[in-house]
């Protein structure tokens, strides 16, 4: 008893929504009442059931009564059927029961949060709609025949016309209404509409409608295939959202055209079948595009997670420099306090501590963002600034290990990039270079970082060391990670480094050579000046980090 009272309360609480649904249903019924077969609710285009099915799926049993009222009122208010109307009440109830049953079945086989943007969901939905509307059409036409509203020889024509009208109306309009009833769907539709490209394919839709009906309409509609062009464009560029928008726009254009040109009911039914095929092609193309995008996103995220372990060594190296500096500055503060230093001296030391701690914190946060697949924070950064920041931590190491570290003159270009992420990549490549020369018996030990412009849009950084070079097989498997047997002790973090570079629209690879060579290609924001070709002569960063000028071999 309590549950019954609660259900009744919920229904009355939704009364404004129920009345709005009934009003919109009747409006769609009135607009689509074209070429009615014998004055009955049998037209070549019937979009109102699409609204009813979406309402039933969203609200379940609480929408049953409103759906029945909408269907019955449609038969008695919208349709101009002169004979006795009361016998039509039975056929209206049969039709309403059929829609309720179809809506309940679709709600069972389709998840409520689904946007019909997977091939499985789309096929399931379309088969359910096709078979369901066929069954509803059979029941409705049979009830009309029993009521004496159809002649014996007219039942097949009525069945085909009703099935086409309901099937086309539901198949084309239901995805749009389904997405509008979902917050994520509404957001994607608005985002697609706001794109300038949407105006392009909608303008193409208008042009193809004019060609199909204006020029080809009196010649057997031989130009109707042109309508596939705008929906293929929309689906290929914007996925399911673009296909839904373009399909609804084309359907509206087809209906307006057949009304203005006063085509026969048979011709309209044929056009609707073509419109259905056009919409389904667009939907399936859109679904494939959406699935490809989702798969790419999931693969990139999986790569980040899989490479997290490999990046541990690089992360330790990144944090070693600021942590070592923090210990040194903390010890300096203790000694200054013991000596009774002035407040200015202590303040300077504390500021150094704050700077190094901020640097460590920034490194950790950006790597955490990368693992969580959060958006890359892009900014304009000069190539020279990026390289100097990456090389700076290695100056003392070069002096201690007797490594000759050089940086050639760099092109005066800027990158549109996440500075900290690219610093991680460069420092990791430099750390590998130091490991390579440390394990190599060759002398002198040398590391060269150079850059040159391959075009006005790309710049290539090259890190070459005097260590043992890569073999062709090793270079091919270098970025596969330890699970694939591709990464060794010197290659830790290369997989995640390549993932970072990929997110910036660049490339990272190793070359088989007698020396160890890595190349990093990135798009540039601006590329003034002449290109700088790589080579050993260049600006030297000595062990102490001072610039000694340009040295020629």
Beta strands, then each sheet from edge to edge (+ up, - down):
strand 1: 379-382
strand 2: 404-407
strand 3: 413-417
strand 4: 446-453
strand 5: 458-465
strand 6: 507-511
strand 7: 516-523
strand 8: 526-527
strand 9: 538-541
strand 10: 547-551
sheet 1: 1+ 3- 8+
sheet 2: 6+ 7- 5+ 4- 2- 9+ 10-
end
